[in-house]
Structure formats: C-alpha cells, structure tokens
Amino acid sequence: MGVHRPAWQVLALVMLLYKGHQVHYEASKYHGNLCFSGNNKRQLYCCLSPISETKLKKKIEAYSTKVNKGTSRKLTANIWEDVSVKLGRLHGSQGRGIAMADFKKWLEVSIDLDRPSKVIETAHGNLILDPKFSGRVYLKGLLLESYSSATKFRFGYNLFQGHVN
C-alpha cells in the first residue's frame, strides 16, 4: 500500500508544518532530536547519538526480569526493538504542548499513518473505498490538502506518480 516512510521523515514534515514543537525519536539503539537551527532557524537538523551499552543492558535486564515473572508488557517503548516518537513540550519550558485534536489531524497527512479499511490497488495508484477517505487525494501517500474540484469525489485516491508545485 504505497511507499512506507521512515518515522523521522514524518516528524520532519510535522515540524515544518507546525514549528515550535520539540521532537525526540528513539529506535535501533539510538536517540535522536530534530530541531531548527542555522540562519533564521530555517534549517532542519537531526542529531542522532547511540545509547550507551551499559544503559541498554540495564533496560534489557529490567525488561527480561518483568517478562520472566509473567507480568504483561506495559505501553512503553523498548529502544532495542521499537520505534518511539515523542512530540510537544519535552525538555524544560521550550516547545509547545499538543492538543489531541491537532495530533489526530496530523495523522491524516500520510496514508501510512491513517490507513483506509477498503482499497483497490492498481498500477497507477489506489482507489480508496473507505467512506472516511471520500474526496481525499494523496500523492505517494501524502495528502494534497489544497486539491479542489468542482464536484466532491465519492472515493479517495492515492496516486503513485505526479508532481506538485
């Protein structure tokens, strides 16, 4: 179903659209932060650093002990096997908090984050039958919000090829 994008690309998109939020990313035994810097804070930087082996071993041991005791896993990410993304006000007083309604709206920008239930795949794209996606047009999985038509489309569409200007 379309092209799957790494989480950091989606984060970069969110940060470009909604400046002012802090972003922290953890995966594959690495921590990462995204921030705007440079002239007029217009350049997007991603700073990655590995988690120390000592810290990683402690986390794995603590997790293994809980699993061996038969307790169920809590809704927390394990840096050695999961991808974790934190958005909003994370460190100190910098960054803005995120309203749940805004967060849910962000999930709509990529078809990979908000998947339709009924899709017909073709050589040129997907015909989306899910009524929730009626009238939406995606290009390579990203929502084209400014797309307008004289008549509202009955279905949604995800085009595999095209250009936007």
N, C-alpha and C positions, 0 to 999 in steps of 0.2 A: 504494500500500500504506500506508494510514493517513496521518497527518499527520507531516511531517518537521519536526523541531525544530532550531533553531539550536544549534550546539555549546555555546554559553555556557549555555543552559538545562539541558543535560545535566550540565555542570560544576557548576552551582549545585545540582542535585539530589544529585550525588555529595558535594559539600561539606557539604550539610545532613545527609546520612546518615552521613558519616564525617569529622567535624571533625578538624582537626589536619594536613591535607594542604595544601600550597601548590599553587596553580593558576596557570599562565601560558598565555595564549592569544594567538596571532598570526594575523591574517587581514586581507585588504583593506587592506594597508599600515598596519595598526595593531597595537600591543602592548596587551595587557590583563591585568590581575591581578584575581583575586577574593579577597576577604578578609572576615572577620567583624570588625565594629567597633561602636561605639556602646555603649549601656548593656548591661553584662554580655556584650558581644561577641555579641549576638543578631541584629544587622542585617547582611545580606549586601550588600557593596559591590562594584561592578565599576568599576575605574579604567582608562579607555582613553586612549592617547596615540598620536599619529601617529609613524611612523618618519620621521626626517629625510630630505629629498630626497637629500642628499649620501650618506648611508649606503645608501639604497635604490639609488641609481645605482651605487655601488661593488659591491653584491651582484649587481645585474643584469649589470654588465660582467664580473665574475668568472665568473658562470654562463655567459654568452654565449661567453666565451673557451674554457671547457671543452667546451661543446657544439660549437663550431666545430672543435675539434681532434678531434672524433669520439669522445670518451670518453662512456660512458653516465652517466646521471644517478644519483647516489647517493641513499640513503634519507634525504634531508634535505628539509625544507620550504622552499619559496620563498614569502616573505611576500607577494609581489605576485600569486600565483596559487593558493596552497594555504592550508589551514587547519591550524594546528599547535597542539596542546594538550600541555602538559607538566604532569604531576601528581606529587606526592610531596615530597621534600626537595629544593628547588631553590636556595634562597639561604641561605648560612650554615648555622647549626645549627638554624634553625627548620624546622618541618614534619617529618612522619614519612615514612619510606620506604614503598613499597607492594609487598606480596608479589604475585607473578604470579597466584596463585590468587585473591586478593582482586580484582585488576583484572579477571580473566576473569568473576568473579561480577558485578561492576558492569556489564559489557556486557550481561548478561541483563535488566537493569531496563527497557530500551527495545527494542522490536521493530525499531526503526530501526537499532540498533547490532548486533544479532544477528538477522539475517534468516532466516526459515524458507525451505526449498527448495520446499515444496509448499503453495500457498494457494488457496482458493476464495473469491473476493470476492463479497459480497452487498450489498444496500442497507443493511443494519444492522451489518455488520462482516465480519470474515474468519474462515473456518473453516480452521484450520491443520492440515494433514495430516502435516507433518513429525513423525516419531516423537519427536524430541528435545524437541518442544514439548508433548507429551502431558500433559494435566492442567493446563496453564498458562492463566490467564485474564488478558487485558490489557484495559485501558480506555483508549481513544485512544492506543494504542501503549505504555502504561506497565504494567509487570507489577503485578498485585494479589497480593502475596505472602501476605497474610493470608486470602485467599479459601480456604474449605474446603468440602468436600462429603462427604456420606456415602459416595459412590462416586467413585472416581477417573475423570475424564473420559478417554475414549480419544483425543480430539483436543484441540488448543488453540484458544482463541477470542480474537479481538481485537474488542471491542465499540466501535462508533463513538460511541455516546451512553450516558450514565449518570452517576451521582453516587456519590461515596464520602464516608462520614462517619467 
